[in-house]
Amino acid sequence: MKQITLTSPSKVNLFLEVLGRRDDGYHEICSIVVLTELSDTITLERRTSGITIVAKDPRVPSGPDNLCYRAAALLLRHSGVHGGVRIRIEKQIPVAGGMGGGSSNAAATLWGLNLLYNLGWPCEELKGLGAELGSDVPLFFCREAALLRGRGERVEELTAPAPRWLVIANPGIEIPTVSVYRRLRLPLTTEHAGITMHGLIASGQAEAALSYCFNRLEDVVLEAYPVVANLKQRLLLLGASPVLVSGSGPTVFGIMREAEMARRAASSLVESGMTAVACRTVDKNPLFKTV
């Protein structure tokens, strides 16, 4: 195999509670995530040496600052493989949008190189490498949905709820995750609501689970960035429910009852100058279709 093309999905947080600051400077979280159809395309081509990143989007770094570059370097070093790779990244997931695009791309890079070089490493080994790259990378090795704990690197597999229609909208700004956590003022919090949601999803009560949708970071984002608050209000008026900021933002997503309703809402937002798309959550990680 000389080349492989992979679908690299995005995620949305149906639930995100921040439990406190850890001694290592990160924050302890409890989160439930599902994957969505809004995806990037990653094409890996074997080369005799070196790592090359190719991307049309100027916001995507082409050197060691790129998480795919770092993922490739890490895997090649750990495997002892004498070779290189050319990585082409076609972006659809908002850059720095709170949907895990960079982490997903890194996971796809690890997955693809494992196949390209016939390493035969199990998923758990790839997940361990991913945790060295960033807290969000391991979740993109889940087969369906996931419950995240620790700083996000402890991933418990969940059975994904049946696919739902979403409108995913981005106001075209970037919000540094570090600044959101820095502004966060934590009340006494527990992961109780997240565990309740987890139980409802596991027992097939997805509709009831949606009443527990929550993002502890949202109040910080909405207060500091009125454009995000206005976008959330627009989605509510267009009939989405629930509507949440994804991760640390600025992307906002709303769940819709049906496809046509989602498409109309996305079109309305696009006409007003936002980036928006109607898509569904997925019940299987597309990486596992590439074996």
C-alpha positions in Angstrom: 0.0 0.0 0.0 1.5 3.3 -1.1 -1.4 5.7 -0.3 -4.5 5.8 1.9 -7.3 8.3 2.2 -9.2 8.6 5.5 -12.3 10.4 6.8 -11.5 12.4 9.9 -14.7 13.2 11.8 -15.5 16.1 14.2 -17.0 15.8 17.6 -19.6 17.8 19.7 -19.8 17.7 23.4 -23.3 16.8 24.6 -22.1 17.3 28.1 -19.0 19.0 29.5 -18.5 19.6 33.2 -15.2 20.9 34.6 -14.6 19.4 38.0 -11.5 21.4 39.1 -7.9 22.3 38.3 -5.3 19.5 38.5 -1.9 19.7 40.0 -0.4 19.3 36.5 -2.1 22.6 35.4 -4.8 20.9 33.3 -8.5 20.6 34.4 -10.4 17.5 35.4 -13.4 17.1 33.2 -16.4 14.8 32.7 -17.7 14.9 29.1 -19.9 12.9 26.7 -19.0 13.3 23.1 -20.5 12.1 19.8 -19.0 12.2 16.4 -20.5 14.0 13.4 -20.5 13.8 9.6 -18.7 17.1 9.3 -15.3 15.7 8.5 -11.9 16.5 7.0 -10.2 14.2 4.5 -6.6 13.1 5.2 -4.5 11.5 2.5 -1.3 9.8 3.4 1.3 8.8 0.8 4.4 6.8 1.7 7.8 8.6 1.0 11.3 7.4 1.5 12.0 10.1 4.1 10.7 13.3 5.6 7.3 14.6 6.6 5.4 17.0 4.3 2.1 18.7 5.1 0.0 19.9 2.2 -3.2 22.0 2.9 -5.0 24.7 1.0 -6.3 26.4 4.1 -3.7 29.0 5.1 -4.5 28.6 8.8 -3.2 25.0 8.8 0.5 24.9 9.8 2.8 23.1 7.4 5.6 22.3 9.8 6.1 20.9 13.3 3.4 23.1 14.7 0.9 20.9 12.9 -0.5 18.0 15.0 -0.5 15.6 12.0 3.2 16.4 11.6 3.9 15.6 15.2 1.8 12.5 15.1 3.7 11.2 12.1 7.1 12.0 13.7 6.0 10.3 17.0 4.8 7.1 15.2 7.8 6.8 12.9 10.2 7.3 15.9 8.4 4.8 18.1 8.1 2.2 15.3 11.7 2.5 14.1 10.4 2.7 10.5 12.9 4.1 8.0 10.5 6.1 5.8 8.5 9.3 5.5 5.0 10.5 4.6 3.3 13.2 2.6 0.1 14.3 4.4 -2.6 16.2 2.5 -5.3 17.8 4.7 -8.6 18.9 3.2 -10.5 20.9 5.8 -14.2 21.1 6.4 -14.1 21.1 10.2 -13.7 24.7 11.5 -10.1 25.4 12.5 -9.8 26.1 16.3 -13.6 25.7 16.4 -14.0 23.5 19.5 -14.8 20.4 17.4 -11.5 18.6 17.8 -10.5 18.9 14.1 -6.7 19.0 14.7 -6.9 16.1 17.2 -9.1 14.1 14.8 -6.6 14.7 12.0 -3.7 13.5 14.3 -5.7 10.3 15.2 -6.3 9.7 11.5 -2.6 10.1 10.8 -1.6 7.6 13.4 -4.3 5.2 12.1 -3.2 5.6 8.5 0.5 5.2 9.1 -0.2 2.0 11.1 -1.8 0.7 7.9 0.6 2.2 5.4 3.6 0.6 7.1 1.8 -2.7 8.0 2.7 -2.2 11.7 -0.3 -4.1 13.0 -0.5 -2.1 16.2 -3.7 -2.5 18.2 -6.0 0.5 18.7 -5.0 0.8 22.4 -1.4 1.3 21.4 -2.4 4.1 18.9 -4.5 5.6 21.6 -1.6 5.7 24.0 0.5 7.6 21.4 -2.4 9.9 20.8 -2.5 10.8 24.5 1.1 12.0 24.2 0.0 14.5 21.5 -3.0 16.0 23.2 -6.0 15.4 25.5 -8.5 15.1 22.7 -6.7 12.7 20.4 -7.6 9.4 22.2 -11.3 10.0 21.9 -11.1 9.8 18.1 -10.1 6.1 18.4 -13.6 5.4 19.9 -15.8 3.2 17.8 -19.0 5.1 18.4 -19.4 7.7 21.2 -17.4 8.3 24.4 -17.4 9.3 28.1 -14.3 11.3 28.8 -12.6 11.7 32.2 -9.3 13.0 33.6 -8.1 15.8 31.3 -10.0 14.0 28.5 -7.5 11.2 27.8 -9.4 8.6 29.8 -11.9 7.3 27.2 -14.8 5.0 28.0 -16.6 3.7 24.9 -20.3 4.3 24.7 -23.0 3.0 22.3 -23.8 6.0 20.2 -27.4 7.3 20.2 -29.3 7.0 16.9 -28.0 9.6 14.4 -29.6 13.1 14.9 -29.7 16.1 12.6 -27.6 19.0 13.6 -27.0 22.5 12.5 -23.3 23.4 13.1 -22.5 27.1 12.8 -19.3 29.1 13.2 -19.1 32.9 13.5 -15.6 33.1 12.0 -13.6 34.0 15.1 -11.0 32.0 17.0 -11.2 31.6 20.8 -8.1 30.3 22.5 -9.0 27.4 24.8 -6.5 28.6 27.5 -8.3 32.0 27.8 -11.7 30.3 28.3 -10.3 28.1 31.1 -8.5 31.1 32.6 -11.8 33.0 32.9 -13.7 30.1 34.3 -15.0 30.4 37.9 -16.0 27.0 39.2 -18.9 26.5 41.6 -19.0 23.3 43.6 -19.5 20.8 40.7 -19.9 17.0 40.4 -20.1 14.6 37.5 -23.5 13.4 38.6 -25.5 14.9 35.7 -23.0 13.4 33.2 -23.3 10.0 34.8 -27.1 10.3 34.6 -26.9 11.2 30.9 -24.5 8.3 30.4 -27.0 5.9 32.0 -29.9 7.1 29.8 -27.9 6.8 26.6 -26.7 3.3 27.6 -30.3 2.2 28.2 -31.5 3.6 24.9 -33.3 6.7 26.3 -31.6 9.2 24.1 -34.5 11.7 24.1 -34.4 11.9 27.9 -30.6 12.1 27.8 -30.8 15.3 25.7 -32.4 17.2 28.6 -29.1 16.9 30.4 -27.1 18.6 27.7 -24.7 21.1 29.3 -21.4 22.9 28.8 -19.7 24.5 31.8 -17.5 26.6 29.5 -20.5 28.1 27.7 -21.3 30.9 30.1 -17.7 32.2 29.8 -17.8 32.1 26.0 -21.2 33.7 25.7 -20.3 36.6 28.1 -16.9 37.3 26.4 -18.0 36.9 22.8 -21.4 38.4 22.0 -21.3 37.1 18.4 -21.4 33.6 19.8 -24.3 34.4 22.1 -26.2 35.9 19.2 -25.5 32.8 17.1 -26.9 30.6 19.9 -30.0 32.8 20.1 -30.5 32.5 16.3 -30.4 28.8 16.4 -32.9 28.6 19.2 -35.3 30.9 17.1 -34.8 28.6 14.1 -36.2 25.7 16.1 -33.0 23.9 17.3 -33.1 22.4 20.8 -30.9 21.9 22.7 -28.3 24.4 21.4 -24.8 24.4 22.9 -21.4 25.8 22.3 -19.1 22.9 21.4 -16.1 22.6 23.7 -14.5 26.0 24.2 -16.2 27.4 21.1 -16.7 29.4 19.0 -18.7 26.7 17.1 -22.3 26.4 18.1 -24.5 23.4 17.3 -28.2 22.7 17.6 -30.2 19.5 17.4 -33.0 19.5 14.9 -36.0 17.2 14.6 -35.7 16.5 10.9 -33.4 17.0 7.8 -35.4 19.7 6.0 -35.7 21.8 9.1 -31.9 21.5 9.6 -31.1 22.4 6.0 -33.4 25.5 6.1 -31.8 26.7 9.3 -28.3 26.3 7.9 -29.3 28.1 4.7 -30.7 31.0 6.8 -27.5 31.3 8.7 -25.3 31.2 5.6 -27.4 34.0 4.1 -26.6 36.2 7.1 -22.9 35.6 6.7 -22.2 32.7 9.0 -20.5 29.5 8.1 -23.2 26.8 8.7 -23.9 23.2 7.7 -26.7 20.7 8.3 -25.3 17.2 9.0 -25.9 14.2 11.3 -24.2 12.7 14.2 -22.7 9.3 13.3 -23.1 5.9 15.0 -19.7 4.5 13.9 -16.3 6.2 13.6 -15.4 6.2 9.9 -11.8 5.2 10.8 -13.0 1.7 11.7 -14.3 1.4 8.1 -10.7 1.6 6.9 -9.0 -1.6 7.7 
